[in-house]
Amino acid sequence: MAYWLIVIAVLCRFLPHIHNFSPVYGALLFGGAHLRRRDAIWLPVVLLAASDFVLNSMYHVSIGWLEVVQMAAFASIAFTGELLRSRTTWRRLAGTCVVSSLSFYLISNFGVWLGWNSYPHTWQGLVQCYLAAIPWYWQTLISTFVYGSLFFGCYEIYAARQRSSDRAEPTLSRG
């Protein structure tokens, strides 16, 4: 189920949506918690990189090193999802939503500051870059909370139903 969720979230990037409000963030967090450990980071990042390649080709945008920075930012979300692997509570989920959104914000905007000529390459320029990106941070944070809660909540409901149906199944006795 987690694998399909990642694929569907990546495909949603091709649909119109508000900038930085996407199921990708919640799906990466969910994938970090529920994909096999060996797949939890590389698989979503490869799928996102492939979708970036297609999207950039569609819009005739050149692919540069900033995509590598963005993939590192996406990987940080999946890596943060590892914190939910052993136990997921609403408090832990809320904490990882904040931490993963913050890591994405810090990494991706550091790449913007470093790679674009929009801000001077000084401490003040870095601060300006981070301040200018705050509206996008809030959208990422809200999106991560909304979709992360949806994915983890639906999974818990599904898992609880599976557990109750497993207990309710009668066993055949030999007699």
C-alpha positions, 0 to 999 in steps of 0.5 A: 500500500505504501508503494502505491501511495508514493506513486499516486502522490508523485503522479499528483504533481502533474495535476494543478495544485497550490505551490508547496501544497501537495500530497508528496510531503505526507506520502514521503513521511508515510513512506519513510515509516512504512516502506521497506528500509532499503526502499524508504528513501531512494525509491521516492527520490528516484520517482520524484526526480523522474517526475521533475525531468518530465515536468521540466521537459513539458515546460521547457525548463532546464534541469540543473543542480538545484534539482539535486538540492530539491531531491535532498530536501525530499529525502530529508522528509522520508528520512524523518518518517523513519522516526515513526517506524517503530511507533506512531502517535498523534504527537509524534506525527505532529512533531515529524510534520514540523521537523520534515517541513522545516528540513525541506524549507531549510535545505531547498531555500539554502539551494535557492540562495546558493544557486540563484542570483536572487539574493546576495551571497552573504549572511544577510542574503541568506536571511532574506531568502529564508524570510521571503520563503516563509509563505511557502513554508507554511503551505508545506507545513499545512500540506504535510499535516493534512496529507500526513494525517490523512495517510497515517489515519487511514492506515491506522483505521485499515490496520485496526479493521484487519486486526479485528477481522483476524481475531473474529475469524473462527478456527476449525477444530479437529474433532 
